[in-house]
Amino acid sequence: MDLYAIINVISVWIVPGLILLALIYAYFRGVKVFDTFVEGAKEGFGMSVRLIPFLVGMMVAIGLFRGSGAMELLSSLIEPLLSHLGIPSDILPLAFMRPASGSSSLAIATEIMNIHGPDSLLGRMAATMQGSTDTTLYVLTVYFGAVGIKKIRYALIVGLIADLAGILASVFICNLVFA
């Protein structure tokens, strides 16, 4: 059996194995697994209901940002500077939207791939950027707001710096490897 086959078998069975291991451990510890699961599901549902206002607010803000033309204006203002760094202007809307919304950035990445193709330099940059960055503003708004965290300054700074690093690394590595 080669290494690929071994890794394939492990990847198929790792999650079911971990679940089974947790159930066996809980059984021997005397935990009522079903009751605990139901209680956790009840808490999860309550958390989902508390998230709805934050989610709606974030979606409205993103819609206003895109619909007002502010994203296109911002892209056109900094495009000359970024073209010297090898950052194509077509990738800027994705770079701006990625920290705010996963669904909006996925729509932009899909649009880039539909126009330029998934195997194009821009398509590869978009895919790499999607995987290398996170929806920092969304996470801070929705999840931090839902649990009542008010002091988000350092999380915001670190999250946006990490997003910038992921965006720049995506462009640099894709230019290095695929250009």
Helices and strands as residue ranges (DSSP letters): H 3-29, H 33-67, H 70-83, G 89-91, H 92-97, H 102-116, H 121-132, H 136-138, I 139-144, H 145-146, H 153-178
